[in-house]
């Protein structure tokens, strides 16, 4: 499976990617803007970046790889649009219905989410925006499959630019919770034959034990003052049995009175050896975060 030395800070690039066609992005970035923001982040002290397959972002990563070589660690996330399908259609386009199916089957988890300190918009995602009436049927859940040709094509497109794959995100959680773990295992088997693989997931308490058997070098999990889906203590207990390489969503849900330094310190105290992944969407974001990191 290989190994990987990750730097302390990682640039998250989700802001540049229009993941869902039904969701209007808050801002559109052209190729030059993306490159400018990533360059500013590297100059501020970031030494790693993750990326999904979005052509303008891929172009920027290719330029950075040519400029910085292996001194910049690159994590390729092929999960979005990767070929997990429901009846021949990309599964993530049925995201609301997927989460509704989980709500039907995992109401105990939803009840605990309602009591958790996670950011309000994330709580609404689970309790206010999904109608049980539009849940996937069992037939549709049984039809979920991996388009192997599409998935392996994506892997080979991204691999030359990357040091490792970071796979999972929504699919890591959804496939485990819907009882289709075998698809996830298939994805990781293909990817681990090419590069080291990191698993990224969201619902640590519910899915991390199952994910630990995959051919991976470690996990990225969400952990912030406002972004633990359940109790922080329980997340730490479950995470202690796995190799946590990085944490994300550290600043999510913060209000105007929250200190970035304190929020970073909260994550660093819990996971002192882990890398910290921060979503960057403007040239000044990275410097602000790096300055806070130095004081945390």
C-alpha positions as CSV (number, residue, x, y, z in Angstrom):
1,X,0.0,0.0,0.0
2,X,3.0,2.3,0.3
3,X,3.6,5.2,2.7
4,X,3.3,8.9,2.6
5,X,4.8,11.8,4.6
6,X,2.2,14.5,4.9
7,X,3.0,18.1,5.9
8,X,1.2,19.8,8.7
9,X,-1.1,22.0,6.5
10,X,-3.0,20.9,3.4
11,X,-4.9,23.2,0.9
12,X,-8.5,22.0,0.4
13,X,-9.9,23.0,-3.0
14,X,-13.6,22.2,-2.8
15,X,-14.5,25.9,-3.2
16,X,-13.4,25.6,-6.9
17,X,-15.5,22.6,-7.8
18,X,-19.2,22.7,-8.7
19,X,-20.0,19.3,-7.2
20,X,-23.8,19.2,-7.7
21,X,-25.5,20.6,-10.9
22,X,-28.6,21.4,-8.8
23,X,-26.6,23.6,-6.4
24,X,-25.6,27.0,-7.6
25,X,-21.9,27.7,-6.5
26,X,-21.4,30.8,-4.5
27,X,-18.7,31.8,-6.9
28,X,-17.2,30.6,-10.2
29,X,-13.4,30.6,-10.6
30,X,-11.5,30.6,-13.9
31,X,-8.1,28.8,-14.4
32,X,-6.0,31.9,-13.6
33,X,-7.8,32.6,-10.4
34,X,-7.5,29.1,-9.1
35,X,-3.8,29.1,-9.9
36,X,-3.3,32.5,-8.2
37,X,-5.0,31.3,-5.0
38,X,-3.1,28.1,-4.8
39,X,0.2,29.9,-5.5
40,X,-0.6,32.3,-2.7
41,X,-1.3,29.4,-0.4
42,X,2.0,27.8,-1.1
43,X,3.8,31.0,-0.6
44,X,2.0,31.4,2.8
45,X,3.5,28.0,3.9
46,X,1.2,25.3,2.7
47,X,3.0,22.3,1.4
48,X,0.2,20.0,0.2
49,X,-3.0,20.2,-1.8
50,X,-5.9,18.0,-2.5
51,X,-8.0,18.1,-5.7
52,X,-11.1,16.7,-7.3
53,X,-11.4,16.1,-11.1
54,X,-12.6,19.5,-12.3
55,X,-10.8,20.6,-15.5
56,X,-9.7,24.2,-14.4
57,X,-8.5,22.8,-11.1
58,X,-6.6,19.9,-12.8
59,X,-4.9,22.5,-15.1
60,X,-3.8,24.4,-12.0
61,X,-2.5,21.3,-10.3
62,X,-0.6,20.3,-13.4
63,X,1.1,23.7,-13.5
64,X,2.0,23.5,-9.8
65,X,3.4,20.0,-10.1
66,X,5.6,21.2,-12.9
67,X,6.8,24.2,-10.8
68,X,7.3,22.5,-7.4
69,X,7.8,18.9,-8.3
70,X,7.7,16.5,-5.3
71,X,8.2,19.3,-2.8
72,X,4.4,19.8,-3.1
73,X,2.4,16.8,-1.9
74,X,-0.6,16.2,-4.0
75,X,-3.7,14.2,-3.0
76,X,-6.1,13.2,-5.7
77,X,-9.7,12.7,-4.8
78,X,-11.4,10.8,-7.6
79,X,-14.7,10.3,-5.6
80,X,-16.8,12.9,-7.3
81,X,-18.3,11.7,-10.6
82,X,-16.2,8.5,-10.3
83,X,-18.7,6.0,-11.6
84,X,-20.8,4.8,-8.6
85,X,-24.1,4.6,-10.2
86,X,-27.8,3.9,-9.4
87,X,-29.5,2.3,-12.4
88,X,-26.9,3.8,-14.8
89,X,-26.9,7.3,-13.4
90,X,-24.2,8.8,-11.2
91,X,-25.3,8.1,-7.6
92,X,-24.3,11.5,-6.2
93,X,-27.0,13.2,-8.3
94,X,-29.5,11.4,-6.0
95,X,-27.7,12.6,-2.9
96,X,-30.9,13.8,-1.1
97,X,-32.6,10.5,-1.7
98,X,-29.5,8.6,-0.5
99,X,-29.5,10.5,2.8
100,X,-33.2,10.0,3.1
101,X,-32.6,6.2,2.8
102,X,-30.1,6.4,5.6
103,X,-32.5,8.4,7.7
104,X,-35.1,5.7,7.3
105,X,-32.7,3.0,8.4
106,X,-30.6,4.9,10.9
107,X,-33.0,7.0,12.9
108,X,-30.9,6.5,16.0
109,X,-28.1,8.3,14.3
110,X,-30.3,11.1,13.2
111,X,-31.6,11.5,16.7
112,X,-28.0,11.9,18.0
113,X,-27.2,14.3,15.3
114,X,-30.0,16.5,16.5
115,X,-28.3,16.7,19.9
116,X,-24.8,17.2,18.6
117,X,-22.8,20.5,18.4
118,X,-22.3,20.3,14.6
119,X,-22.8,23.4,12.5
120,X,-26.5,24.3,12.0
121,X,-26.4,24.0,8.2
122,X,-25.1,20.4,8.6
123,X,-27.8,19.5,11.1
124,X,-30.4,20.8,8.6
125,X,-28.9,18.6,6.0
126,X,-30.0,15.6,8.0
127,X,-33.2,16.8,9.6
128,X,-34.8,19.4,7.4
129,X,-34.0,18.9,3.7
130,X,-34.6,15.3,3.1
131,X,-38.2,13.9,2.7
132,X,-38.7,10.3,3.7
133,X,-41.2,10.1,0.8
134,X,-38.4,10.5,-1.7
135,X,-36.1,7.9,-0.2
136,X,-34.4,5.3,-2.4
137,X,-36.3,2.1,-2.8
138,X,-34.6,-1.2,-1.8
139,X,-34.5,-2.1,-5.5
140,X,-32.5,1.1,-6.2
141,X,-30.1,0.5,-3.3
142,X,-29.5,-3.1,-4.6
143,X,-28.8,-1.6,-8.0
144,X,-26.0,0.6,-6.8
145,X,-22.8,-0.5,-8.7
146,X,-19.4,0.7,-9.7
147,X,-18.8,1.5,-13.4
148,X,-15.3,0.0,-13.4
149,X,-14.3,1.4,-16.7
150,X,-15.2,5.0,-15.7
151,X,-13.6,4.6,-12.2
152,X,-10.3,3.2,-13.4
153,X,-10.2,5.9,-16.2
154,X,-10.5,8.6,-13.5
155,X,-7.8,6.9,-11.4
156,X,-5.3,6.8,-14.3
157,X,-6.2,10.4,-15.3
158,X,-5.3,11.7,-11.9
159,X,-2.5,9.4,-10.8
160,X,0.3,11.1,-12.8
161,X,-0.3,14.4,-10.8
162,X,-0.6,12.8,-7.4
163,X,1.3,11.2,-4.5
164,X,-1.7,9.4,-3.1
165,X,-5.4,9.0,-3.6
166,X,-7.9,10.3,-1.1
167,X,-11.1,8.4,-1.6
168,X,-14.5,8.3,0.1
169,X,-16.2,11.5,1.2
170,X,-20.0,11.0,0.7
171,X,-19.5,7.5,-0.8
172,X,-17.5,6.2,2.2
173,X,-20.4,7.0,4.5
174,X,-23.3,6.2,2.2
175,X,-22.1,2.8,1.0
176,X,-21.3,1.6,4.5
177,X,-24.6,2.9,6.0
178,X,-26.7,1.4,3.2
179,X,-25.0,-2.0,3.4
180,X,-23.1,-1.8,0.1
181,X,-19.6,-1.9,1.6
182,X,-18.4,-4.3,-1.2
183,X,-18.6,-1.5,-3.7
184,X,-16.3,0.7,-1.5
185,X,-13.9,-2.2,-1.1
186,X,-13.8,-2.7,-4.9
187,X,-12.9,1.0,-5.3
188,X,-10.1,0.9,-2.8
189,X,-8.7,-2.3,-4.2
190,X,-8.4,-0.7,-7.7
191,X,-6.9,2.5,-6.3
192,X,-4.4,0.9,-4.0
193,X,-2.8,-1.0,-6.9
194,X,-1.8,2.4,-8.3
195,X,-1.0,4.7,-5.4
196,X,-1.2,4.7,-1.6
197,X,-4.8,5.4,-0.6
198,X,-6.3,7.5,2.2
199,X,-9.9,7.1,3.2
200,X,-11.9,10.3,3.9
201,X,-15.2,10.1,5.7
202,X,-17.7,12.2,7.7
203,X,-19.6,10.0,10.2
204,X,-16.6,8.8,12.3
205,X,-18.5,7.0,15.0
206,X,-20.8,5.1,12.6
207,X,-18.4,4.1,9.8
208,X,-14.8,4.2,10.9
209,X,-14.6,0.7,12.3
210,X,-15.9,-0.7,9.0
211,X,-13.5,1.4,6.9
212,X,-10.5,0.2,8.9
213,X,-10.4,-3.1,7.0
214,X,-9.9,-1.4,3.6
215,X,-6.4,-1.4,1.9
216,X,-5.5,2.2,3.1
217,X,-2.6,4.0,4.8
218,X,-4.9,6.0,7.1
219,X,-8.0,8.2,7.5
220,X,-9.0,11.8,7.2
221,X,-12.0,12.7,9.5
222,X,-13.9,15.9,10.4
223,X,-13.1,17.3,13.8
224,X,-13.8,20.8,14.9
225,X,-15.5,22.6,17.8
226,X,-18.7,22.7,15.8
227,X,-18.4,19.8,13.4
228,X,-18.4,16.6,15.4
229,X,-21.6,14.8,14.4
230,X,-21.8,13.1,17.7
231,X,-19.9,13.7,21.0
232,X,-16.3,14.7,20.6
233,X,-15.3,12.1,23.3
234,X,-17.0,9.3,21.4
235,X,-15.3,10.4,18.1
236,X,-11.9,10.4,19.8
237,X,-12.6,6.9,21.3
238,X,-13.4,5.4,17.9
239,X,-10.6,7.3,16.2
240,X,-8.1,6.0,18.7
241,X,-8.4,2.5,17.1
242,X,-7.4,3.8,13.6
243,X,-4.5,5.7,12.0
244,X,-5.8,9.3,11.7
245,X,-3.6,11.1,9.1
246,X,-5.6,14.3,8.9
247,X,-8.6,16.2,10.1
248,X,-10.8,18.7,8.2
249,X,-13.9,20.9,8.8
250,X,-11.8,22.5,11.6
251,X,-13.3,26.0,11.1
252,X,-16.7,25.0,9.8
253,X,-19.7,26.5,11.8
254,X,-17.5,29.2,13.4
255,X,-19.2,32.5,14.3
256,X,-17.8,36.0,14.2
257,X,-16.8,35.8,17.8
258,X,-14.8,32.6,17.4
259,X,-11.0,32.8,17.3
260,X,-9.4,30.9,14.4
261,X,-6.4,30.3,16.6
262,X,-8.6,28.7,19.3
263,X,-10.4,26.5,16.7
264,X,-7.2,25.3,15.3
265,X,-5.8,24.6,18.8
266,X,-8.9,22.6,19.5
267,X,-8.1,20.2,16.6
268,X,-4.4,20.2,17.2
269,X,-4.9,19.2,20.9
270,X,-7.1,16.3,19.9
271,X,-4.9,15.1,17.0
272,X,-1.4,16.4,17.6
273,X,0.2,14.3,14.9
274,X,-2.4,14.8,12.2
275,X,-2.3,17.0,9.2
276,X,-4.9,19.8,9.1
277,X,-6.8,20.3,5.9
278,X,-8.3,23.8,5.3
279,X,-10.7,24.9,2.6
280,X,-9.1,27.8,0.7
281,X,-11.2,30.0,-1.6
282,X,-9.4,33.4,-1.6
283,X,-5.7,34.5,-1.7
284,X,-5.8,35.8,1.9
285,X,-7.3,32.7,3.4
286,X,-4.1,30.8,3.6
287,X,-2.1,33.5,5.2
288,X,-4.8,34.1,7.8
289,X,-4.8,30.4,8.7
290,X,-1.0,30.1,8.7
291,X,-0.7,33.0,11.0
292,X,-3.3,31.5,13.4
293,X,-1.5,28.1,13.1
294,X,1.7,29.7,14.4
295,X,-0.1,31.0,17.4
296,X,-2.2,28.0,18.1
